[in-house]
Amino acid sequence: MSTQLMPYGAVTVLSKQWRCFMGILLAVMIGCGAYLIFAVQKFESVAQLVVTFGDRSTPAVDHGPVTELTPSDRREIVMSHAALLQSHDLAQATIEALGIDAVYPDIVASPPSRGTPMDEAVRTFQDNLSVEVGAQDNIITLGLRHPDRQMAPKLVQKLIDLYVERQTEIYHNPHEEFIAKEVQRNGTRLAAAQASLEQFKGRWHIADYDTEVEDLLSQRGDLDTDLHTAKANLAQAQQRQLQLQQLMRRVPEKLPESASSEKYRALDDARSRLAELRTKQSQMLATYAPNSPAMASLKAGIATAEAEVAARNGELNNRSTTVPNTVYQTLQTDYLRTSAEAESNIQPVQVLTEQISSIDQRLSDLQKNRGTYNDLVREHQIAEEAYRTLSLQYADARVKGNLNDQRISPAVVISAPTEPYKAARPRKLITLLACLFGGTILAAAVALLREAFDDRFTTAEQVAFFLDLPVLASLEQRHHRIPPEILALGGAE
């Protein structure tokens, strides 16, 4: 144990422990050679699959926006495909498809002590199966090692076939029939909702609810303006008619014919004065109130003039004749014209009033049925959206069903299983180099460890190091062999 602290080189140790070093190295190499001689050769068949995404895997029925997959999503999808290839059920199905007797006859010949031969065969199959996924791509490399050169590619091909079948089963949409029934049921619902909406529109004569209400409100505004204008015209005509009627009462219908004799000029003057007063009265009515002092004074003057005219008229009844009053005739003409205008303005007011009343009644009916109309429209929209969504889902399910029936998978074989031409296991050169390197390290470690546990002094350096004393002489072991030079001279040492 004391020598483990000695600072001398490994070459010295190996020179002392060379027998141990060579023995261990030779043992390792012999074991390696025995392994290479007796190890079962295995042939490897390799295939490659590419996993497609999005519209490259299945056709899109819905023409909506396509959601782009992130790199992590793509990676998860590829890893799920790789996990499916390494599943226990898929390995067992592959072995059962080709027969365990043909795949692993040695397991059948000598069954394991624990478990069934199939369990051992599946374990062996999975141990010899390698599924590698690239770090930045969607390529899956599939490799399988098997002692039989012809059996290896068959197993890989069968594994791929069963993988495609299993994948179609996993991604198969089992709700196709259910969705078909839902499409039919929602189609009936949509037809009923549409029929109810059309019946309601036909009952209330509605083409477009909002547009009709907007048009009715616009029409009512225009009619209301026209009605106010017509009422104003009618009121103006009636007011003028009333004024003309009052003037006609005050103006005589006929006037006496003027006398030619100077004897009766006083009657004519009285009449002229009365006419002037009446004309002045008609003019002052537009300015003064009927009960104003000016009007009262004028009325008194008119009364006096009328009495004078009546007195003079009584004297001249036997000598004079009457003629039509042109003023009265003019007033009568204006009155008839104004009456006709008033009559013509009554009808537009009535028509416009009836139209506005009809529009108000229509707006009232539409407002009362607004809730029912909205409910029917909402039910129709919901039924239409549900029918459209389910129809797209049903179409997508049918497409996927057809893809499954045709065994079309997102994972496509880009490299068929290869036919192995040489054994992949064991790797002789790599194994030899590894055994040589490992055996050398192991032998050196054992030699150093053995030297560390050796407590004997074998060199002068050890004595000087531990005793801290100078070495005067050292006796090394020499071989008692006569040198060839001495033998050639015929002498001995």
FENPEZI-V219135 format. One record per backbone hydrogen bond with DSSP energy under -0.5 kcal/mol. NH is the residue of the N-H (numbers start at 1). CO is the residue of the C=O. Records with the same first field share a line. If there is no record, write none. Layout:
NH: CO  CO
This chain:
4: 1
5: 2
6: 3
8: 6
13: 9
14: 10
15: 11
16: 12
17: 13
21: 17
22: 18
23: 19
24: 20
25: 21
26: 22
27: 23
28: 24
29: 25
30: 26
31: 27
32: 28
33: 29
34: 30
35: 31
36: 32
37: 33
38: 34
39: 35
42: 425
43: 146
45: 144
47: 142
48: 415
49: 140
50: 412
51: 138
52: 50  410
56: 53
57: 54
58: 54
61: 59
68: 66
74: 70
75: 71
76: 72
77: 73
78: 74
79: 75
80: 76
81: 77
82: 78
83: 79
84: 80
85: 81
86: 82
87: 84
91: 87
92: 88
93: 89
94: 90
95: 91
96: 92
97: 93
98: 94
99: 95
103: 99
104: 100
108: 104
109: 105
110: 106
120: 116
121: 117
122: 118
123: 119
124: 120
125: 121
126: 122
127: 123
128: 124
129: 126
130: 143
132: 141
134: 139
140: 49
141: 132  139
142: 47  140
143: 130
144: 45
145: 128
146: 43
149: 147
152: 148
153: 149
154: 150
155: 151
156: 152
157: 153
158: 154
159: 155
160: 156
161: 157
162: 158
163: 159
164: 160
165: 161
166: 162
167: 163
168: 164
169: 165
170: 166
171: 167
174: 172
176: 173
179: 175
180: 176
181: 177
182: 178
183: 179
184: 180
185: 181
186: 182
187: 183
188: 184
189: 185
190: 186
191: 187
192: 188
193: 189
194: 190
195: 191
196: 192
197: 193
198: 194
199: 195
200: 196
201: 197
202: 198
203: 199
204: 200
205: 201
206: 201
207: 205
212: 208
213: 209
214: 210
215: 211
216: 212
217: 213
218: 214
219: 215
220: 216
221: 217
222: 218
223: 219
224: 220
225: 221
226: 222
227: 223
228: 224
229: 225
230: 226
231: 227
232: 228
233: 229
234: 230
235: 231
236: 232
237: 233
238: 234
239: 235
240: 236
241: 237
242: 238
243: 239
244: 240
245: 241
246: 242
247: 243
248: 244
249: 245
250: 246
251: 247
255: 323
257: 321
264: 261
265: 262
267: 264
268: 264
269: 265
270: 266
271: 267
272: 268
273: 269
274: 270
275: 271
276: 272
277: 273
278: 274
279: 275
280: 276
281: 277
282: 278
283: 279
284: 280
285: 281
286: 283
287: 284
288: 284
292: 289
296: 292
297: 293
298: 294
299: 295
300: 296
301: 297
302: 298
303: 299
304: 300
305: 301
306: 302
307: 303
308: 304
309: 305
310: 306
311: 307
312: 308
313: 309
314: 310
315: 311
316: 312
317: 313
319: 316
320: 316
323: 255
325: 253
326: 324
329: 325
330: 326
331: 327
332: 328
333: 329
334: 330
335: 331
336: 332
337: 333
338: 334
339: 335
340: 336
341: 337
342: 338
343: 339
344: 340
345: 341
346: 342
347: 343
348: 344
349: 345
350: 346
351: 347
352: 348
353: 349
354: 350
355: 351
356: 352
357: 353
358: 354
359: 355
360: 356
361: 357
362: 358
363: 359
364: 360
365: 361
366: 362
367: 363
368: 364
369: 365
370: 367
373: 369
374: 370
375: 371
376: 372
377: 373
378: 374
379: 375
380: 376
381: 377
382: 378
383: 379
384: 380
385: 381
386: 382
387: 383
388: 384
389: 385
390: 386
391: 387
392: 388
393: 389
394: 390
395: 391
396: 392
397: 393
398: 394
399: 395
400: 396
401: 397
402: 398
403: 399
404: 400
405: 401
406: 402
407: 404
408: 403
409: 407
412: 50  410
414: 48  412
415: 48
418: 46
420: 418
424: 42
425: 42
428: 426
431: 427
432: 428
433: 429
434: 430
435: 431
436: 432
437: 433
438: 434
439: 435
440: 436
441: 437
442: 438
443: 439
444: 440
445: 441
446: 442
447: 443
448: 444
449: 445
450: 446
451: 447
452: 448
453: 449
454: 451
455: 453
458: 456
463: 459
464: 460
465: 461
466: 462
467: 463
468: 464
472: 470
476: 474
481: 479
487: 483
488: 484
489: 485
490: 486
491: 486
